[in-house]
């Protein structure tokens, strides 16, 4: 049953989620020398990126996740990276739900929340990354599907 689910996951990401999977394949090909592994059917690329992202079938997870000063010493970096992986996997489930609309409905708002200075300032004043709807939902979906802990409440 697990194998069937993974095959279905891959098939749907490559068809219904084609736009974001094609973008992910492009980023993957640009990062061939980095470490790769499979996670619940997704292809994960790990590196010292200043960001993490999910593009359909492809996940890109930083090995040096940013953390608010309040988290240093309490959450080991490797554990935060694992929570981030679960979070990014949650975005792949959003990709399955929204298909070709994912980049417009989830991807662009998520990127804006992560990178626009006005939102960064809001997080610097204490807003949790998961305060934004796309991120909170990705955490919940990632935890629900994988059974692992995500980055709920992390201030990054």
PyMOL commands that set and color helices and strands:
alter all, ss='L'
color gray80, all
select helices_A, chain A and resi 2-15+18-29+77-115+117-124+129-131+133-146
alter helices_A, ss='H'
color red, helices_A
select strands_A, chain A and resi 35-39+42-47+53-55+58-62
alter strands_A, ss='S'
color yellow, strands_A
deselect
rebuild
show_as cartoon
